[in-house]
Amino acid sequence: MSKKAKTILAVVLLLVVAAAAVLLYLHFSPKGAEGAKTVTVQVVHKNEETKDFVLHTDAETLHEALDEEKLIEGEDRGGFFMVLTVDGETADYNVDGSYWAMLQDGEWMMTGVDDTMIQDGDHYEFVYTPAA
C-alpha cells in the first residue's frame, strides 16, 4: 500500500472515530431535566401578607407555569385570560373594583399571563389592589 493510500485510510478512520464519539456523546449526554426553568412568583394578599412561590417548570408562558401549580384561577374574557384568584384569594373588578396587579421585577407588565413568555430566573408579583 502506498504512503498516499495509508494517509487517506488514516484520515477516513479518524473521521469515523470522531463521528462515533460525537454520536455516543449526544446519545448518552445528560438531557435537560424537567423543571429546567426556575421562576419566582410573589403574591401580596389583601391583608398585605406576602408569600413567595418558587416554580420549577418547562412551561413556555406564565399562565402555563401558574396553572401547573394551581396558583391562579380566572376566566377567558374575549381573547385574554383574566386572573381573578391568586393563591386562593379572589379580586374581581366587576364585583367590587378590586384586581390583581401583575408586575415583573417591580414594573407593570404590558402583557397578560397568556402572552408572557417566561425565562429561567424571572420574578413576578401579583398584588391585590382594592377599589380606589
Backbone as a printed PyTorch tensor [residue, N CA C, xyz], in Angstrom:
tensor([[[  0.8560,  -1.1700,   0.0000],
         [  0.0000,   0.0000,   0.0000],
         [  0.9020,   1.2330,   0.0000]],

        [[  0.5510,   2.1760,  -0.8300],
         [  1.3840,   3.3670,  -0.9510],
         [  1.1820,   4.2850,   0.2520]],

        [[  2.1230,   5.1780,   0.4130],
         [  2.0690,   6.1390,   1.5250],
         [  0.8210,   7.0180,   1.4190]],

        [[  0.4400,   7.4040,   0.2080],
         [ -0.7420,   8.2430,  -0.0090],
         [ -2.0080,   7.4960,   0.4090]],

        [[ -2.1140,   6.2280,   0.0630],
         [ -3.2790,   5.4180,   0.4050],
         [ -3.3770,   5.2380,   1.9160]],

        [[ -2.2320,   5.0250,   2.5910],
         [ -2.2220,   4.8820,   4.0470],
         [ -2.6850,   6.1690,   4.7240]],

        [[ -2.2760,   7.3130,   4.1950],
         [ -2.6700,   8.6090,   4.7630],
         [ -4.1740,   8.8090,   4.6150]],

        [[ -4.7060,   8.4950,   3.4460],
         [ -6.1510,   8.6350,   3.2050],
         [ -6.9260,   7.7090,   4.1330]],

        [[ -6.4610,   6.4550,   4.2760],
         [ -7.1110,   5.4950,   5.1490],
         [ -7.0910,   5.9790,   6.6030]],

        [[ -5.9820,   6.5520,   7.0410],
         [ -5.8580,   7.0640,   8.4080],
         [ -6.8250,   8.2260,   8.6410]],

        [[ -6.9380,   9.1200,   7.6710],
         [ -7.8460,  10.2620,   7.7980],
         [ -9.2960,   9.7840,   7.8450]],

        [[ -9.6710,   8.8370,   7.0000],
         [-11.0330,   8.3020,   6.9890],
         [-11.3360,   7.6130,   8.3170]],

        [[-10.3860,   6.8200,   8.8040],
         [-10.5650,   6.1390,  10.0770],
         [-10.7150,   7.1480,  11.2180]],

        [[ -9.9270,   8.2020,  11.2030],
         [-10.0290,   9.2550,  12.2120],
         [-11.3910,   9.9360,  12.1630]],

        [[-11.9100,  10.2040,  10.9720],
         [-13.2290,  10.8170,  10.8270],
         [-14.3350,   9.8890,  11.3400]],

        [[-14.2280,   8.6000,  11.0780],
         [-15.2280,   7.6390,  11.5550],
         [-15.2090,   7.5830,  13.0780]],

        [[-14.0340,   7.5500,  13.6830],
         [-13.9150,   7.5150,  15.1420],
         [-14.4870,   8.8080,  15.7450]],

        [[-14.1810,   9.9570,  15.1460],
         [-14.7010,  11.2340,  15.6520],
         [-16.2240,  11.2800,  15.5480]],

        [[-16.7730,  10.8070,  14.4230],
         [-18.2270,  10.8000,  14.2530],
         [-18.8710,   9.8680,  15.2730]],

        [[-18.2780,   8.7210,  15.5220],
         [-18.8060,   7.7890,  16.5170],
         [-18.7700,   8.4080,  17.9110]],

        [[-17.6880,   9.1100,  18.2280],
         [-17.5750,   9.7610,  19.5380],
         [-18.6640,  10.8180,  19.7090]],

        [[-18.9310,  11.6090,  18.6780],
         [-19.9780,  12.6330,  18.7380],
         [-21.3440,  11.9820,  18.9240]],

        [[-21.6220,  10.9250,  18.1840],
         [-22.9120,  10.2370,  18.3180],
         [-23.0810,   9.6300,  19.7090]],

        [[-22.0470,   9.0370,  20.2470],
         [-22.1180,   8.4890,  21.6010],
         [-22.3520,   9.5900,  22.6270]],

        [[-21.6630,  10.7120,  22.4690],
         [-21.8460,  11.8310,  23.3930],
         [-23.2900,  12.3380,  23.3480]],

        [[-23.8170,  12.5310,  22.1530],
         [-25.1870,  13.0210,  22.0210],
         [-26.2000,  12.0350,  22.5980]],

        [[-25.9350,  10.7620,  22.4520],
         [-26.8710,   9.7530,  22.9470],
         [-26.8380,   9.6330,  24.4710]],

        [[-25.6400,   9.6860,  25.0510],
         [-25.5060,   9.4440,  26.4800],
         [-25.3250,  10.6970,  27.3240]],

        [[-25.2670,  11.8570,  26.7160],
         [-25.0750,  13.0880,  27.4920],
         [-26.3240,  13.3990,  28.3050]],

        [[-26.1670,  14.1320,  29.4140],
         [-27.3360,  14.4630,  30.2370],
         [-28.3390,  15.2930,  29.4450]],

        [[-29.5820,  14.9450,  29.5830],
         [-30.6630,  15.6860,  28.9180],
         [-31.1670,  16.7780,  29.8560]],

        [[-31.8360,  17.7690,  29.2950],
         [-32.4320,  18.8170,  30.1130],
         [-33.4290,  18.2090,  31.0830]],

        [[-33.2550,  18.5010,  32.3300],
         [-34.1320,  17.9360,  33.3470],
         [-35.4750,  18.6400,  33.3290]],

        [[-36.5110,  17.9250,  33.7480],
         [-37.8210,  18.5330,  33.8690],
         [-37.7230,  19.6470,  34.8960]],

        [[-38.3810,  20.7380,  34.6290],
         [-38.2800,  21.8740,  35.5390],
         [-37.0240,  22.6730,  35.2700]],

        [[-36.6710,  22.7950,  33.9990],
         [-35.4220,  23.4480,  33.6280],
         [-35.4320,  24.9510,  33.9240]],

        [[-36.6130,  25.5500,  34.0780],
         [-36.7070,  26.9730,  34.4010],
         [-37.1560,  27.1250,  35.8440]],

        [[-36.5630,  28.0830,  36.5140],
         [-36.9910,  28.4190,  37.8700],
         [-37.5150,  29.8400,  37.8380]],

        [[-38.7580,  30.0080,  38.2590],
         [-39.4290,  31.3050,  38.2390],
         [-39.9580,  31.5720,  39.6400]],

        [[-39.7710,  32.7970,  40.1230],
         [-40.2790,  33.1750,  41.4320],
         [-41.5150,  34.0400,  41.2590]],

        [[-42.5530,  33.7020,  42.0230],
         [-43.7970,  34.4730,  41.9980],
         [-44.0880,  34.9230,  43.4240]],

        [[-44.2000,  36.2280,  43.5930],
         [-44.5350,  36.7860,  44.9020],
         [-45.9890,  37.2330,  44.8650]],

        [[-46.7500,  36.8390,  45.8860],
         [-48.1590,  37.2080,  45.9790],
         [-48.3300,  38.1000,  47.1980]],

        [[-48.9100,  39.2890,  46.9700],
         [-49.2160,  40.2040,  48.0690],
         [-50.7370,  40.2080,  48.2190]],

        [[-51.1930,  39.6290,  49.3270],
         [-52.6250,  39.4700,  49.5630],
         [-53.2680,  40.7690,  50.0590]],

        [[-54.6000,  40.7420,  50.1410],
         [-55.3900,  41.8840,  50.5870],
         [-54.9400,  42.3830,  51.9600]],

        [[-54.5910,  41.4520,  52.8450],
         [-54.1430,  41.8350,  54.1930],
         [-52.6570,  42.1920,  54.2290]],

        [[-52.0500,  42.3240,  53.0470],
         [-50.6450,  42.6810,  52.8350],
         [-49.6700,  41.5690,  53.2230]],

        [[-50.2000,  40.3790,  53.5170],
         [-49.3370,  39.2210,  53.7320],
         [-48.6750,  38.8740,  52.4040]],

        [[-47.3830,  38.5950,  52.4550],
         [-46.6280,  38.2750,  51.2500],
         [-46.2100,  36.8140,  51.2790]],

        [[-46.4000,  36.1370,  50.1490],
         [-45.9690,  34.7500,  50.0030],
         [-45.1320,  34.6370,  48.7420]],

        [[-44.0420,  33.9110,  48.8480],
         [-43.1870,  33.6570,  47.6910],
         [-43.3360,  32.2070,  47.2580]],

        [[-43.4460,  32.0090,  45.9590],
         [-43.5490,  30.6780,  45.3780],
         [-42.4160,  30.5200,  44.3700]],

        [[-41.6780,  29.4480,  44.4740],
         [-40.6160,  29.1440,  43.5190],
         [-41.1180,  28.0060,  42.6440]],

        [[-41.2530,  28.2870,  41.3600],
         [-41.7920,  27.3210,  40.4110],
         [-40.6560,  26.7460,  39.5740]],

        [[-40.6330,  25.4330,  39.4500],
         [-39.6910,  24.7410,  38.5710],
         [-40.5250,  24.1740,  37.4360]],

        [[-40.2770,  24.6360,  36.2270],
         [-41.1920,  24.3240,  35.1320],
         [-40.4900,  24.2560,  33.7900]],

        [[-41.1330,  23.5870,  32.8710],
         [-40.7360,  23.5930,  31.4640],
         [-41.7220,  24.4260,  30.6430]],

        [[-42.6850,  25.0460,  31.3140],
         [-43.7260,  25.8190,  30.6290],
         [-43.1040,  26.9650,  29.8330]],

        [[-43.8060,  27.3750,  28.7950],
         [-43.3550,  28.4910,  27.9710],
         [-43.9540,  29.8140,  28.4260]],

        [[-45.2010,  29.7810,  28.9120],
         [-45.8610,  31.0220,  29.2990],
         [-46.0890,  31.0650,  30.8090]],

        [[-46.2680,  32.2680,  31.3060],
         [-46.5440,  32.4480,  32.7230],
         [-47.8430,  31.7460,  33.1110]],

        [[-48.8420,  31.8280,  32.2530],
         [-50.1200,  31.1670,  32.5320],
         [-49.9240,  29.6690,  32.7380]],

        [[-49.1850,  29.0340,  31.8360],
         [-48.9500,  27.5930,  31.9510],
         [-48.2430,  27.2540,  33.2670]],

        [[-47.2300,  28.0200,  33.6200],
         [-46.4750,  27.7520,  34.8490],
         [-47.3450,  27.9220,  36.0880]],

        [[-48.1470,  28.9810,  36.1120],
         [-49.0230,  29.2290,  37.2600],
         [-50.1340,  28.1890,  37.3370]],

        [[-50.6220,  27.7770,  36.1840],
         [-51.6840,  26.7810,  36.1290],
         [-51.1740,  25.4150,  36.6040]],

        [[-49.9330,  25.0650,  36.2430],
         [-49.3390,  23.8020,  36.7000],
         [-49.3540,  23.7170,  38.2220]],

        [[-49.1010,  24.8430,  38.8740],
         [-49.0320,  24.8900,  40.3330],
         [-50.3900,  25.1650,  40.9680]],

        [[-51.4190,  25.3180,  40.1190],
         [-52.7750,  25.6410,  40.5940],
         [-52.7620,  26.9010,  41.4580]],

        [[-51.9560,  27.8760,  41.0260],
         [-51.7860,  29.1150,  41.7690],
         [-52.7920,  30.1800,  41.3590]],

        [[-53.3610,  30.0440,  40.1570],
         [-54.3260,  31.0450,  39.6830],
         [-55.6010,  30.3810,  39.1840]],

        [[-56.6580,  31.1910,  39.1960],
         [-57.9240,  30.8390,  38.5550],
         [-58.4270,  32.1080,  37.8870]],

        [[-59.2460,  31.9260,  36.8950],
         [-59.7970,  33.0810,  36.2010],
         [-60.7120,  32.6390,  35.0970]],

        [[-60.8880,  33.5290,  34.1240],
         [-61.7740,  33.1950,  33.0100],
         [-61.3070,  33.8950,  31.7550]],

        [[-61.6810,  33.2820,  30.6360],
         [-61.3780,  33.8600,  29.3380],
         [-62.3790,  34.9810,  29.0860]],

        [[-61.8610,  36.1650,  28.8390],
         [-62.7270,  37.3180,  28.5800],
         [-62.4000,  37.9090,  27.2160]],

        [[-63.0030,  37.3070,  26.2140],
         [-62.8610,  37.8360,  24.8640],
         [-61.4450,  37.8030,  24.3260]],

        [[-60.7580,  36.6960,  24.4930],
         [-59.4320,  36.5600,  23.8990],
         [-58.2710,  36.7390,  24.8650]],

        [[-58.5420,  37.0820,  26.1030],
         [-57.4460,  37.1270,  27.0770],
         [-57.9230,  36.5030,  28.3770]],

        [[-56.9820,  35.9840,  29.1450],
         [-57.3040,  35.3320,  30.3990],
         [-57.2510,  36.3630,  31.5170]],

        [[-58.3720,  36.5430,  32.1980],
         [-58.4560,  37.4770,  33.3200],
         [-58.1820,  36.7000,  34.6040]],

        [[-57.1050,  37.0570,  35.2890],
         [-56.7710,  36.4210,  36.5590],
         [-57.6990,  36.9840,  37.6240]],

        [[-58.4780,  36.1030,  38.2410],
         [-59.4150,  36.5200,  39.2800],
         [-58.9690,  36.0660,  40.6660]],

        [[-58.3460,  34.8970,  40.7350],
         [-57.9500,  34.3270,  42.0170],
         [-56.4790,  33.9580,  41.9690]],

        [[-55.7450,  34.3830,  42.9840],
         [-54.3370,  34.0360,  43.1250],
         [-54.1540,  33.4960,  44.5370]],

        [[-53.5420,  32.3150,  44.6240],
         [-53.2790,  31.6810,  45.9160],
         [-54.5340,  31.6440,  46.7890]],

        [[-55.6770,  31.3700,  46.1510],
         [-56.9270,  31.1990,  46.8840],
         [-57.6950,  32.4630,  47.2020]],

        [[-57.1550,  33.6410,  46.8710],
         [-57.8540,  34.9010,  47.1590],
         [-58.3570,  35.5260,  45.8630]],

        [[-59.6340,  35.9110,  45.8530],
         [-60.2610,  36.4480,  44.6540],
         [-60.3300,  37.9680,  44.6920]],

        [[-60.0110,  38.5670,  43.5720],
         [-60.1790,  40.0080,  43.3420],
         [-60.8860,  40.1360,  41.9990]],

        [[-62.0690,  40.7330,  41.9920],
         [-62.8460,  40.8300,  40.7540],
         [-63.3500,  42.2620,  40.5890]],

        [[-62.7900,  42.9440,  39.6320],
         [-63.1380,  44.3440,  39.3720],
         [-64.6360,  44.5140,  39.1350]],

        [[-65.2460,  43.5460,  38.4630],
         [-66.6810,  43.6400,  38.1570],
         [-67.5490,  43.5090,  39.3960]],

        [[-67.0160,  42.9490,  40.4620],
         [-67.7810,  42.7610,  41.6910],
         [-67.5790,  43.9260,  42.6490]],

        [[-66.2950,  44.2460,  42.9590],
         [-66.0360,  45.2820,  43.9750],
         [-64.9310,  46.2680,  43.5960]],

        [[-64.5050,  46.2290,  42.3350],
         [-63.4790,  47.1740,  41.8840],
         [-62.0590,  46.7450,  42.1860]],

        [[-61.8770,  45.5780,  42.8140],
         [-60.5210,  45.1100,  43.1170],
         [-59.9680,  44.3230,  41.9280]],

        [[-58.6410,  44.2100,  41.8610],
         [-57.9950,  43.4510,  40.7860],
         [-56.6070,  43.0290,  41.2440]],

        [[-56.0170,  42.1100,  40.4870],
         [-54.6480,  41.6770,  40.7300],
         [-53.7200,  42.4580,  39.8070]],

        [[-52.8860,  43.2990,  40.3910],
         [-51.8640,  43.9890,  39.6080],
         [-50.7550,  42.9810,  39.3210]],

        [[-50.3060,  42.9200,  38.0730],
         [-49.2600,  41.9770,  37.6830],
         [-48.0050,  42.7570,  37.3270]],

        [[-46.9210,  42.4350,  38.0240],
         [-45.6540,  43.1230,  37.8110],
         [-44.5430,  42.1140,  37.5400]],

        [[-43.5410,  42.5740,  36.8200],
         [-42.3310,  41.7830,  36.6340],
         [-41.1660,  42.6410,  37.0940]],

        [[-40.4520,  42.1590,  38.0970],
         [-39.3300,  42.8950,  38.6760],
         [-39.7400,  44.3100,  39.0820]],

        [[-40.9410,  44.4600,  39.6490],
         [-41.4020,  45.7490,  40.1440],
         [-42.0090,  46.6640,  39.1020]],

        [[-42.0310,  46.2500,  37.8550],
         [-42.5860,  47.0620,  36.7600],
         [-43.8990,  46.4480,  36.2820]],

        [[-44.8860,  47.3240,  35.9950],
         [-46.1610,  46.8510,  35.4740],
         [-45.9340,  46.0470,  34.2060]],

        [[-46.6210,  44.9210,  34.0950],
         [-46.4970,  44.0880,  32.9040],
         [-47.3680,  44.6540,  31.7870]],

        [[-46.8620,  44.6040,  30.5880],
         [-47.5980,  45.0940,  29.4250],
         [-48.2950,  43.9560,  28.6880]],

        [[-48.1380,  42.7250,  29.1830],
         [-48.8000,  41.5650,  28.5850],
         [-49.5610,  40.8190,  29.6650]],

        [[-50.5250,  40.0380,  29.2350],
         [-51.2560,  39.1950,  30.1720],
         [-50.5020,  37.8980,  30.4190]],

        [[-51.0300,  37.0630,  31.3040],
         [-50.3350,  35.8220,  31.6460],
         [-50.2030,  34.8850,  30.4460]],

        [[-51.1730,  34.9340,  29.5050],
         [-51.0960,  34.0750,  28.3170],
         [-49.9740,  34.4790,  27.3810]],

        [[-49.6880,  35.7710,  27.3040],
         [-48.7100,  36.2920,  26.3460],
         [-47.3380,  36.5400,  26.9570]],

        [[-47.1620,  36.2320,  28.2340],
         [-45.8810,  36.4630,  28.8900],
         [-45.0350,  35.1970,  28.8000]],

        [[-43.9860,  35.2560,  27.9880],
         [-43.0640,  34.1360,  27.8420],
         [-42.0790,  34.1820,  29.0120]],

        [[-41.8690,  33.0490,  29.6750],
         [-41.0020,  33.0350,  30.8460],
         [-39.6030,  32.5370,  30.4940]],

        [[-38.6610,  33.0000,  31.3120],
         [-37.2720,  32.5700,  31.1910],
         [-36.7670,  32.2120,  32.5760]],

        [[-35.7470,  31.3910,  32.6000],
         [-35.1550,  30.9860,  33.8670],
         [-34.7200,  32.2210,  34.6490]],

        [[-35.1130,  32.2790,  35.9120],
         [-34.7170,  33.3780,  36.7830],
         [-35.7000,  34.5370,  36.8400]],

        [[-36.7780,  34.4760,  36.0720],
         [-37.7660,  35.5650,  36.0880],
         [-38.4060,  35.7000,  37.4680]],

        [[-38.8490,  36.9230,  37.7690],
         [-39.5250,  37.2200,  39.0480],
         [-40.7850,  38.0230,  38.7380]],

        [[-41.9270,  37.5230,  39.2300],
         [-43.2170,  38.1740,  39.0020],
         [-43.8790,  38.4580,  40.3300]],

        [[-44.7390,  39.4820,  40.3420],
         [-45.5130,  39.8150,  41.5420],
         [-46.9860,  39.9530,  41.1500]],

        [[-47.8360,  39.4160,  42.0040],
         [-49.2740,  39.5980,  41.8980],
         [-49.6930,  40.3220,  43.1750]],

        [[-50.1930,  41.5320,  43.0150],
         [-50.5230,  42.3870,  44.1650],
         [-52.0240,  42.6450,  44.1700]],

        [[-52.6810,  42.2280,  45.2540],
         [-54.1000,  42.5080,  45.3990],
         [-54.2620,  44.0270,  45.4910]],

        [[-55.1160,  44.5710,  44.6280],
         [-55.3220,  46.0070,  44.5840],
         [-56.8060,  46.2980,  44.7970]],

        [[-57.1580,  46.9100,  45.9350],
         [-58.5770,  47.1890,  46.2130],
         [-59.0800,  48.3370,  45.3700]],

        [[-60.3990,  48.5000,  45.3670],
         [-61.0080,  49.6310,  44.6570],
         [-60.4890,  50.9330,  45.2190]],

        [[-60.3400,  51.9000,  44.3500],
         [-59.8030,  53.2010,  44.7760],
         [-60.8060,  53.9830,  45.6220]]])
